[in-house]
């Protein structure tokens, strides 16, 4: 398993349901171009027990994306991809196109609607729009652990604020010991992006977040470690069009408990505009 290749894998504490989520993640990589939000909707559903749509269709990135109103760029040659990635364009369904490549992708409300429709309400989305200071993110992850139900925590980030996906063991250990997030490598690419959060590693001064990414070149098997301060900054995503946020996909029986704990921790529940339109009802 790719997780074993991480420098501090032995100290990793997965979030509830993390093992199954990572198994589904490894099986589905990579995302199809511009479907990172749909990729994570698909994994959230599969990891919590769904294997098909209500009408018997295949449960894949396309099935989620078409219900989410995802849009593809009219000029795919302008598509920014991580270094070393060729991209994936084997779409099963036909998606609407948009001229502005910076706005292609999946809206927050579209992703939430698609997951709710496919699960017929069995898997709920708890969207968090802020605030995203470092301690707010700590409170969010603590609330998820306290509820204890299997879930998928999906982060809508600006990648420019993250470390590069291949920090060496020296940088990882230095950050955990000192909390100095300047010791890691520069970011690999610069886009608005949906990633998964699967666990944490606690050090004397620093906390690392395990990011499950959508491309296998971003860390071993798409897994990389990020300082919690960097992740919080990436959720705030200043100077990037559109806002960031978190979606926690969780079973309907646990959603109200999670909402109450998040609100008690001072987090703001609600949608945000990540810059991508919702074209589910477009002709």
Phi and psi restraints in degrees (value plus and minus 20) as a CYANA .aco file:
   2 UNK   PHI     -79.3   -39.3
   2 UNK   PSI     -47.9    -7.9
   3 UNK   PHI     -80.1   -40.1
   3 UNK   PSI     -49.1    -9.1
   4 UNK   PHI     -89.3   -49.3
   4 UNK   PSI     -37.0     3.0
   5 UNK   PHI    -104.3   -64.3
   5 UNK   PSI     -27.6    12.4
   6 UNK   PHI     -94.2   -54.2
   6 UNK   PSI     126.8   166.8
   7 UNK   PHI     -78.2   -38.2
   7 UNK   PSI     -53.4   -13.4
   8 UNK   PHI    -143.1  -103.1
   8 UNK   PSI      18.8    58.8
   9 UNK   PHI     -77.4   -37.4
   9 UNK   PSI     -51.9   -11.9
  10 UNK   PHI     -90.4   -50.4
  10 UNK   PSI     -35.1     4.9
  11 UNK   PHI    -126.7   -86.7
  11 UNK   PSI     -11.3    28.7
  12 UNK   PHI     -99.3   -59.3
  12 UNK   PSI     112.2   152.2
  13 UNK   PHI    -132.3   -92.3
  13 UNK   PSI      90.3   130.3
  14 UNK   PHI     -93.9   -53.9
  14 UNK   PSI     131.3   171.3
  15 UNK   PHI     -93.0   -53.0
  15 UNK   PSI     142.5   182.5
  16 UNK   PHI     -75.7   -35.7
  16 UNK   PSI     108.3   148.3
  17 UNK   PHI      62.0   102.0
  17 UNK   PSI     -14.6    25.4
  18 UNK   PHI     -83.0   -43.0
  18 UNK   PSI     -55.8   -15.8
  19 UNK   PHI     -84.6   -44.6
  19 UNK   PSI     -65.4   -25.4
  20 UNK   PHI     -88.8   -48.8
  20 UNK   PSI     -58.0   -18.0
  21 UNK   PHI     -80.5   -40.5
  21 UNK   PSI     -63.4   -23.4
  22 UNK   PHI     -87.5   -47.5
  22 UNK   PSI     -52.9   -12.9
  23 UNK   PHI     -85.4   -45.4
  23 UNK   PSI     -63.6   -23.6
  24 UNK   PHI     -86.0   -46.0
  24 UNK   PSI     -57.4   -17.4
  25 UNK   PHI     -80.2   -40.2
  25 UNK   PSI     -68.5   -28.5
  26 UNK   PHI     -82.4   -42.4
  26 UNK   PSI     -55.5   -15.5
  27 UNK   PHI     -93.7   -53.7
  27 UNK   PSI     -47.6    -7.6
  28 UNK   PHI    -117.2   -77.2
  28 UNK   PSI     -38.8     1.2
  29 UNK   PHI     -71.7   -31.7
  29 UNK   PSI     125.7   165.7
  30 UNK   PHI    -112.3   -72.3
  30 UNK   PSI     151.7   191.7
  31 UNK   PHI     -84.6   -44.6
  31 UNK   PSI     136.3   176.3
  32 UNK   PHI    -100.9   -60.9
  32 UNK   PSI     127.0   167.0
  33 UNK   PHI     -69.7   -29.7
  33 UNK   PSI     108.6   148.6
  34 UNK   PHI      53.5    93.5
  34 UNK   PSI     -14.1    25.9
  35 UNK   PHI    -130.8   -90.8
  35 UNK   PSI      12.4    52.4
  36 UNK   PHI     -83.0   -43.0
  36 UNK   PSI     -58.1   -18.1
  37 UNK   PHI     -85.5   -45.5
  37 UNK   PSI     -59.8   -19.8
  38 UNK   PHI     -90.6   -50.6
  38 UNK   PSI     -56.3   -16.3
  39 UNK   PHI     -74.4   -34.4
  39 UNK   PSI     -67.0   -27.0
  40 UNK   PHI     -95.5   -55.5
  40 UNK   PSI     -50.4   -10.4
  41 UNK   PHI     -82.9   -42.9
  41 UNK   PSI     -62.0   -22.0
  42 UNK   PHI     -81.8   -41.8
  42 UNK   PSI     -66.4   -26.4
  43 UNK   PHI     -85.6   -45.6
  43 UNK   PSI     -58.9   -18.9
  44 UNK   PHI     -79.9   -39.9
  44 UNK   PSI     -63.1   -23.1
  45 UNK   PHI     -85.9   -45.9
  45 UNK   PSI     -69.7   -29.7
  46 UNK   PHI     -82.5   -42.5
  46 UNK   PSI     -61.5   -21.5
  47 UNK   PHI     -89.9   -49.9
  47 UNK   PSI     -37.8     2.2
  48 UNK   PHI    -132.3   -92.3
  48 UNK   PSI      -3.2    36.8
  49 UNK   PHI      95.3   135.3
  49 UNK   PSI     -22.3    17.7
  50 UNK   PHI    -115.2   -75.2
  50 UNK   PSI     120.5   160.5
  51 UNK   PHI    -148.1  -108.1
  51 UNK   PSI     -25.9    14.1
  52 UNK   PHI    -175.3  -135.3
  52 UNK   PSI     144.3   184.3
  53 UNK   PHI    -101.0   -61.0
  53 UNK   PSI     144.2   184.2
  54 UNK   PHI     -78.4   -38.4
  54 UNK   PSI     -48.2    -8.2
  55 UNK   PHI    -112.7   -72.7
  55 UNK   PSI      -8.2    31.8
  56 UNK   PHI      66.7   106.7
  56 UNK   PSI     -11.4    28.6
  57 UNK   PHI     -96.0   -56.0
  57 UNK   PSI     142.3   182.3
  58 UNK   PHI     -82.1   -42.1
  58 UNK   PSI     118.0   158.0
  59 UNK   PHI    -113.0   -73.0
  59 UNK   PSI      81.3   121.3
  60 UNK   PHI    -163.2  -123.2
  60 UNK   PSI    -194.8  -154.8
  61 UNK   PHI     -79.5   -39.5
  61 UNK   PSI     -59.4   -19.4
  62 UNK   PHI     -83.5   -43.5
  62 UNK   PSI     -63.5   -23.5
  63 UNK   PHI     -81.2   -41.2
  63 UNK   PSI     -60.4   -20.4
  64 UNK   PHI     -92.1   -52.1
  64 UNK   PSI     -64.6   -24.6
  65 UNK   PHI     -81.9   -41.9
  65 UNK   PSI     -60.2   -20.2
  66 UNK   PHI     -88.6   -48.6
  66 UNK   PSI     -55.1   -15.1
  67 UNK   PHI     -95.5   -55.5
  67 UNK   PSI     -41.6    -1.6
  68 UNK   PHI    -108.6   -68.6
  68 UNK   PSI     -25.7    14.3
  69 UNK   PHI      52.1    92.1
  69 UNK   PSI       9.3    49.3
  70 UNK   PHI     -82.0   -42.0
  70 UNK   PSI     128.1   168.1
  71 UNK   PHI    -146.6  -106.6
  71 UNK   PSI     123.5   163.5
  72 UNK   PHI    -125.4   -85.4
  72 UNK   PSI     135.7   175.7
  73 UNK   PHI     -93.9   -53.9
  73 UNK   PSI     119.7   159.7
  74 UNK   PHI     -89.3   -49.3
  74 UNK   PSI     -39.3     0.7
  75 UNK   PHI    -144.1  -104.1
  75 UNK   PSI      56.6    96.6
  76 UNK   PHI     -82.5   -42.5
  76 UNK   PSI     -38.7     1.3
  77 UNK   PHI     -85.6   -45.6
  77 UNK   PSI     -37.5     2.5
  78 UNK   PHI    -109.4   -69.4
  78 UNK   PSI     -18.6    21.4
  79 UNK   PHI     -86.2   -46.2
  79 UNK   PSI     102.2   142.2
  80 UNK   PHI     -98.0   -58.0
  80 UNK   PSI     109.8   149.8
  81 UNK   PHI    -148.2  -108.2
  81 UNK   PSI     135.9   175.9
  82 UNK   PHI     -82.7   -42.7
  82 UNK   PSI     133.3   173.3
  83 UNK   PHI     -74.5   -34.5
  83 UNK   PSI     112.2   152.2
  84 UNK   PHI      68.4   108.4
  84 UNK   PSI     -24.3    15.7
  85 UNK   PHI    -118.2   -78.2
  85 UNK   PSI     110.5   150.5
  86 UNK   PHI    -106.5   -66.5
  86 UNK   PSI     -36.3     3.7
  87 UNK   PHI      70.5   110.5
  87 UNK   PSI     146.3   186.3
  88 UNK   PHI    -158.4  -118.4
  88 UNK   PSI     101.8   141.8
  89 UNK   PHI    -148.3  -108.3
  89 UNK   PSI       4.3    44.3
  90 UNK   PHI    -103.6   -63.6
  90 UNK   PSI      41.0    81.0
  91 UNK   PHI     -88.4   -48.4
  91 UNK   PSI     116.9   156.9
  92 UNK   PHI    -107.6   -67.6
  92 UNK   PSI     -47.8    -7.8
  93 UNK   PHI    -140.0  -100.0
  93 UNK   PSI     144.5   184.5
  94 UNK   PHI    -114.5   -74.5
  94 UNK   PSI     107.4   147.4
  95 UNK   PHI    -130.7   -90.7
  95 UNK   PSI     130.2   170.2
  96 UNK   PHI     -86.6   -46.6
  96 UNK   PSI     135.8   175.8
  97 UNK   PHI    -131.3   -91.3
  97 UNK   PSI     134.8   174.8
  98 UNK   PHI    -154.5  -114.5
  98 UNK   PSI     120.9   160.9
  99 UNK   PHI     -89.6   -49.6
  99 UNK   PSI     -58.4   -18.4
 100 UNK   PHI    -103.1   -63.1
 100 UNK   PSI      82.9   122.9
 101 UNK   PHI     -79.4   -39.4
 101 UNK   PSI     -49.9    -9.9
 102 UNK   PHI     -88.7   -48.7
 102 UNK   PSI     -35.4     4.6
 103 UNK   PHI    -126.3   -86.3
 103 UNK   PSI     -19.3    20.7
 104 UNK   PHI     -89.7   -49.7
 104 UNK   PSI     137.5   177.5
 105 UNK   PHI     107.4   147.4
 105 UNK   PSI    -167.8  -127.8
 106 UNK   PHI    -149.2  -109.2
 106 UNK   PSI     109.9   149.9
 107 UNK   PHI     -95.0   -55.0
 107 UNK   PSI     138.1   178.1
 108 UNK   PHI     -81.0   -41.0
 108 UNK   PSI     -68.9   -28.9
 109 UNK   PHI     -86.3   -46.3
 109 UNK   PSI     -51.7   -11.7
 110 UNK   PHI     -87.3   -47.3
 110 UNK   PSI     -64.5   -24.5
 111 UNK   PHI     -80.8   -40.8
 111 UNK   PSI     -63.0   -23.0
 112 UNK   PHI     -84.7   -44.7
 112 UNK   PSI     -64.0   -24.0
 113 UNK   PHI     -81.5   -41.5
 113 UNK   PSI     -62.9   -22.9
 114 UNK   PHI     -83.4   -43.4
 114 UNK   PSI     -64.7   -24.7
 115 UNK   PHI     -85.0   -45.0
 115 UNK   PSI     -61.1   -21.1
 116 UNK   PHI     -83.1   -43.1
 116 UNK   PSI     -60.2   -20.2
 117 UNK   PHI     -88.5   -48.5
 117 UNK   PSI     -64.6   -24.6
 118 UNK   PHI     -87.2   -47.2
 118 UNK   PSI     -57.3   -17.3
 119 UNK   PHI    -105.2   -65.2
 119 UNK   PSI     -22.2    17.8
 120 UNK   PHI      31.3    71.3
 120 UNK   PSI      21.9    61.9
 121 UNK   PHI      65.0   105.0
 121 UNK   PSI     -23.4    16.6
 122 UNK   PHI     -93.6   -53.6
 122 UNK   PSI     -47.5    -7.5
 123 UNK   PHI    -134.5   -94.5
 123 UNK   PSI      96.2   136.2
 124 UNK   PHI    -118.4   -78.4
 124 UNK   PSI     134.9   174.9
 125 UNK   PHI    -128.2   -88.2
 125 UNK   PSI     110.6   150.6
 126 UNK   PHI    -131.2   -91.2
 126 UNK   PSI      79.9   119.9
 127 UNK   PHI    -106.0   -66.0
 127 UNK   PSI     118.5   158.5
 128 UNK   PHI    -142.9  -102.9
 128 UNK   PSI     101.3   141.3
 129 UNK   PHI    -123.0   -83.0
 129 UNK   PSI     -18.8    21.2
 130 UNK   PHI     127.8   167.8
 130 UNK   PSI    -191.5  -151.5
 131 UNK   PHI     -92.1   -52.1
 131 UNK   PSI     144.5   184.5
 132 UNK   PHI    -146.5  -106.5
 132 UNK   PSI      29.7    69.7
 133 UNK   PHI     -90.1   -50.1
 133 UNK   PSI     143.4   183.4
 134 UNK   PHI     -76.2   -36.2
 134 UNK   PSI     -63.2   -23.2
 135 UNK   PHI     -88.5   -48.5
 135 UNK   PSI     -47.3    -7.3
 136 UNK   PHI     -84.9   -44.9
 136 UNK   PSI     -62.3   -22.3
 137 UNK   PHI     -86.8   -46.8
 137 UNK   PSI     -57.5   -17.5
 138 UNK   PHI     -79.7   -39.7
 138 UNK   PSI     -64.1   -24.1
 139 UNK   PHI     -83.4   -43.4
 139 UNK   PSI     -57.5   -17.5
 140 UNK   PHI     -83.5   -43.5
 140 UNK   PSI     -67.7   -27.7
 141 UNK   PHI     -86.9   -46.9
 141 UNK   PSI     -55.3   -15.3
 142 UNK   PHI     -84.0   -44.0
 142 UNK   PSI     -60.9   -20.9
 143 UNK   PHI     -83.3   -43.3
 143 UNK   PSI     -60.5   -20.5
 144 UNK   PHI     -80.8   -40.8
 144 UNK   PSI     -63.8   -23.8
 145 UNK   PHI     -86.9   -46.9
 145 UNK   PSI     -58.0   -18.0
 146 UNK   PHI     -84.9   -44.9
 146 UNK   PSI     -60.4   -20.4
 147 UNK   PHI     -85.2   -45.2
 147 UNK   PSI     -63.8   -23.8
 148 UNK   PHI      60.6   100.6
 148 UNK   PSI     -18.5    21.5
 149 UNK   PHI    -105.6   -65.6
 149 UNK   PSI     125.0   165.0
 150 UNK   PHI     -75.7   -35.7
 150 UNK   PSI     116.9   156.9
 151 UNK   PHI    -176.0  -136.0
 151 UNK   PSI     153.4   193.4
 152 UNK   PHI    -147.4  -107.4
 152 UNK   PSI     100.0   140.0
 153 UNK   PHI    -118.6   -78.6
 153 UNK   PSI      95.3   135.3
 154 UNK   PHI    -134.4   -94.4
 154 UNK   PSI     107.3   147.3
 155 UNK   PHI    -128.6   -88.6
 155 UNK   PSI     110.8   150.8
 156 UNK   PHI    -121.9   -81.9
 156 UNK   PSI      79.7   119.7
 157 UNK   PHI    -138.3   -98.3
 157 UNK   PSI     147.1   187.1
 158 UNK   PHI    -120.5   -80.5
 158 UNK   PSI      96.5   136.5
 159 UNK   PHI     -89.0   -49.0
 159 UNK   PSI     -39.4     0.6
 160 UNK   PHI     -83.7   -43.7
 160 UNK   PSI     -39.4     0.6
 161 UNK   PHI    -112.2   -72.2
 161 UNK   PSI     -25.0    15.0
 162 UNK   PHI    -109.9   -69.9
 162 UNK   PSI     141.4   181.4
 163 UNK   PHI     -82.9   -42.9
 163 UNK   PSI     138.6   178.6
 164 UNK   PHI     -80.8   -40.8
 164 UNK   PSI     138.4   178.4
 165 UNK   PHI    -100.7   -60.7
 165 UNK   PSI     -18.3    21.7
 166 UNK   PHI    -148.1  -108.1
 166 UNK   PSI      37.6    77.6
 167 UNK   PHI     -86.7   -46.7
 167 UNK   PSI     122.2   162.2
 168 UNK   PHI    -101.9   -61.9
 168 UNK   PSI     148.7   188.7
 169 UNK   PHI     -81.6   -41.6
 169 UNK   PSI     -52.5   -12.5
 170 UNK   PHI     -83.5   -43.5
 170 UNK   PSI     -66.0   -26.0
 171 UNK   PHI     -84.6   -44.6
 171 UNK   PSI     -62.4   -22.4
 172 UNK   PHI     -80.6   -40.6
 172 UNK   PSI     -68.3   -28.3
 173 UNK   PHI     -87.4   -47.4
 173 UNK   PSI     -57.0   -17.0
 174 UNK   PHI     -84.1   -44.1
 174 UNK   PSI     -62.4   -22.4
 175 UNK   PHI     -84.4   -44.4
 175 UNK   PSI     -66.7   -26.7
 176 UNK   PHI     -79.9   -39.9
 176 UNK   PSI     -55.7   -15.7
 177 UNK   PHI     -97.4   -57.4
 177 UNK   PSI     -55.0   -15.0
 178 UNK   PHI    -132.8   -92.8
 178 UNK   PSI     -43.4    -3.4
 179 UNK   PHI      57.6    97.6
 179 UNK   PSI     -10.3    29.7
 180 UNK   PHI    -105.4   -65.4
 180 UNK   PSI      85.1   125.1
 181 UNK   PHI    -103.3   -63.3
 181 UNK   PSI     -13.2    26.8
 182 UNK   PHI    -104.5   -64.5
 182 UNK   PSI     -22.4    17.6
 183 UNK   PHI    -104.1   -64.1
 183 UNK   PSI     -29.7    10.3
 184 UNK   PHI    -111.0   -71.0
 184 UNK   PSI     155.1   195.1
 185 UNK   PHI     -96.8   -56.8
 185 UNK   PSI     138.9   178.9
 186 UNK   PHI     -88.3   -48.3
 186 UNK   PSI     140.2   180.2
 187 UNK   PHI     -79.7   -39.7
 187 UNK   PSI     129.1   169.1
 188 UNK   PHI     -99.9   -59.9
 188 UNK   PSI     -52.7   -12.7
 189 UNK   PHI    -177.2  -137.2
 189 UNK   PSI     158.4   198.4
 190 UNK   PHI    -160.6  -120.6
 190 UNK   PSI      70.7   110.7
 191 UNK   PHI    -166.9  -126.9
 191 UNK   PSI     145.5   185.5
 192 UNK   PHI    -103.4   -63.4
 192 UNK   PSI     117.2   157.2
 193 UNK   PHI    -175.1  -135.1
 193 UNK   PSI     125.6   165.6
 194 UNK   PHI    -117.3   -77.3
 194 UNK   PSI     107.5   147.5
 195 UNK   PHI    -151.5  -111.5
 195 UNK   PSI     145.8   185.8
 196 UNK   PHI    -120.6   -80.6
 196 UNK   PSI     132.6   172.6
 197 UNK   PHI    -136.0   -96.0
 197 UNK   PSI      97.3   137.3
 198 UNK   PHI    -130.8   -90.8
 198 UNK   PSI     -32.6     7.4
 199 UNK   PHI     155.0   195.0
 199 UNK   PSI    -193.9  -153.9
 200 UNK   PHI    -163.1  -123.1
 200 UNK   PSI     139.8   179.8
 201 UNK   PHI    -147.9  -107.9
 201 UNK   PSI     104.1   144.1
 202 UNK   PHI    -118.4   -78.4
 202 UNK   PSI     111.6   151.6
 203 UNK   PHI    -135.8   -95.8
 203 UNK   PSI    -192.6  -152.6
 204 UNK   PHI     -83.4   -43.4
 204 UNK   PSI     -59.8   -19.8
 205 UNK   PHI    -146.3  -106.3
 205 UNK   PSI     -39.8     0.2
 206 UNK   PHI    -140.2  -100.2
 206 UNK   PSI     133.9   173.9
 207 UNK   PHI    -143.7  -103.7
 207 UNK   PSI     102.9   142.9
 208 UNK   PHI    -117.7   -77.7
 208 UNK   PSI     121.2   161.2
 209 UNK   PHI    -126.7   -86.7
 209 UNK   PSI     111.4   151.4
 210 UNK   PHI    -102.8   -62.8
 210 UNK   PSI      94.1   134.1
 211 UNK   PHI    -117.7   -77.7
 211 UNK   PSI     108.0   148.0
 212 UNK   PHI    -119.5   -79.5
 212 UNK   PSI      90.2   130.2
 213 UNK   PHI    -114.0   -74.0
 213 UNK   PSI    -197.4  -157.4
 214 UNK   PHI    -127.9   -87.9
 214 UNK   PSI     -19.6    20.4
 215 UNK   PHI    -146.7  -106.7
 215 UNK   PSI     115.3   155.3
 216 UNK   PHI     -88.3   -48.3
 216 UNK   PSI     -37.9     2.1
 217 UNK   PHI     -98.6   -58.6
 217 UNK   PSI     -32.5     7.5
 218 UNK   PHI    -108.5   -68.5
 218 UNK   PSI      62.2   102.2
 219 UNK   PHI      67.3   107.3
 219 UNK   PSI     152.1   192.1
 220 UNK   PHI     -85.4   -45.4
 220 UNK   PSI      94.8   134.8
 221 UNK   PHI      41.8    81.8
 221 UNK   PSI      10.4    50.4
 222 UNK   PHI      59.4    99.4
 222 UNK   PSI      -5.3    34.7
 223 UNK   PHI    -131.4   -91.4
 223 UNK   PSI     113.0   153.0
 224 UNK   PHI    -169.0  -129.0
 224 UNK   PSI     137.0   177.0
 225 UNK   PHI    -121.2   -81.2
 225 UNK   PSI     116.6   156.6
 226 UNK   PHI    -153.7  -113.7
 226 UNK   PSI     117.3   157.3
 227 UNK   PHI     -79.4   -39.4
 227 UNK   PSI     119.9   159.9
 228 UNK   PHI     -81.1   -41.1
 228 UNK   PSI     -51.0   -11.0
 229 UNK   PHI     -83.5   -43.5
 229 UNK   PSI     -60.5   -20.5
 230 UNK   PHI     -87.2   -47.2
 230 UNK   PSI     -59.1   -19.1
 231 UNK   PHI     -85.9   -45.9
 231 UNK   PSI     -62.8   -22.8
 232 UNK   PHI     -80.8   -40.8
 232 UNK   PSI     -62.6   -22.6
 233 UNK   PHI     -82.2   -42.2
 233 UNK   PSI     -60.9   -20.9
 234 UNK   PHI     -86.7   -46.7
 234 UNK   PSI     -49.7    -9.7
 235 UNK   PHI     -92.7   -52.7
 235 UNK   PSI     -55.3   -15.3
 236 UNK   PHI     -90.0   -50.0
 236 UNK   PSI     -52.4   -12.4
 237 UNK   PHI      16.3    56.3
 237 UNK   PSI      39.5    79.5
 238 UNK   PHI     -83.8   -43.8
 238 UNK   PSI     130.0   170.0
 239 UNK   PHI      48.5    88.5
 239 UNK   PSI      -5.7    34.3
 240 UNK   PHI    -137.8   -97.8
 240 UNK   PSI     111.9   151.9
 241 UNK   PHI     -77.8   -37.8
 241 UNK   PSI     115.2   155.2
 242 UNK   PHI      67.5   107.5
 242 UNK   PSI     141.8   181.8
 243 UNK   PHI    -124.0   -84.0
 243 UNK   PSI     148.7   188.7
 244 UNK   PHI    -129.4   -89.4
 244 UNK   PSI     153.9   193.9
 245 UNK   PHI     156.7   196.7
 245 UNK   PSI    -195.1  -155.1
 246 UNK   PHI    -150.0  -110.0
 246 UNK   PSI     116.5   156.5
 247 UNK   PHI    -135.1   -95.1
 247 UNK   PSI     104.3   144.3
 248 UNK   PHI    -124.8   -84.8
 248 UNK   PSI      92.0   132.0
 249 UNK   PHI    -108.6   -68.6
 249 UNK   PSI     103.2   143.2
 250 UNK   PHI    -169.7  -129.7
 250 UNK   PSI     132.6   172.6
 251 UNK   PHI     -76.4   -36.4
 251 UNK   PSI     126.5   166.5
 252 UNK   PHI     -79.0   -39.0
 252 UNK   PSI     -48.9    -8.9
 253 UNK   PHI     -91.1   -51.1
 253 UNK   PSI     -38.6     1.4
 254 UNK   PHI    -129.1   -89.1
 254 UNK   PSI     -26.8    13.2
 255 UNK   PHI     -84.6   -44.6
 255 UNK   PSI     -61.9   -21.9
 256 UNK   PHI     -86.1   -46.1
 256 UNK   PSI     -58.0   -18.0
 257 UNK   PHI     -82.0   -42.0
 257 UNK   PSI     -64.0   -24.0
 258 UNK   PHI     -84.0   -44.0
 258 UNK   PSI     -63.8   -23.8
 259 UNK   PHI     -77.8   -37.8
 259 UNK   PSI     -64.6   -24.6
 260 UNK   PHI     -82.8   -42.8
 260 UNK   PSI     -61.9   -21.9
 261 UNK   PHI     -88.5   -48.5
 261 UNK   PSI     -58.4   -18.4
 262 UNK   PHI     -85.4   -45.4
 262 UNK   PSI     -63.8   -23.8
 263 UNK   PHI     -84.6   -44.6
 263 UNK   PSI     -58.3   -18.3
 264 UNK   PHI     -84.6   -44.6
 264 UNK   PSI     -47.8    -7.8
 265 UNK   PHI    -103.7   -63.7
 265 UNK   PSI     -18.7    21.3
 266 UNK   PHI      69.5   109.5
 266 UNK   PSI      -9.2    30.8
 267 UNK   PHI    -104.7   -64.7
 267 UNK   PSI     131.7   171.7
 268 UNK   PHI    -121.5   -81.5
 268 UNK   PSI      98.0   138.0
 269 UNK   PHI    -107.8   -67.8
 269 UNK   PSI     122.8   162.8
 270 UNK   PHI     124.8   164.8
 270 UNK   PSI     150.4   190.4
 271 UNK   PHI    -100.2   -60.2
 271 UNK   PSI     144.8   184.8
 272 UNK   PHI    -159.3  -119.3
 272 UNK   PSI     141.6   181.6
 273 UNK   PHI    -119.1   -79.1
 273 UNK   PSI      88.0   128.0
 274 UNK   PHI    -108.3   -68.3
 274 UNK   PSI     -17.4    22.6
 275 UNK   PHI      80.0   120.0
 275 UNK   PSI     -34.1     5.9
 276 UNK   PHI    -113.2   -73.2
 276 UNK   PSI     116.2   156.2
 277 UNK   PHI     -96.6   -56.6
 277 UNK   PSI     145.1   185.1
 278 UNK   PHI    -131.7   -91.7
 278 UNK   PSI      83.1   123.1
 279 UNK   PHI    -128.2   -88.2
 279 UNK   PSI       8.3    48.3
 280 UNK   PHI     -80.1   -40.1
 280 UNK   PSI     -52.1   -12.1
 281 UNK   PHI    -122.0   -82.0
 281 UNK   PSI      -8.7    31.3
 282 UNK   PHI     -90.3   -50.3
 282 UNK   PSI     127.8   167.8
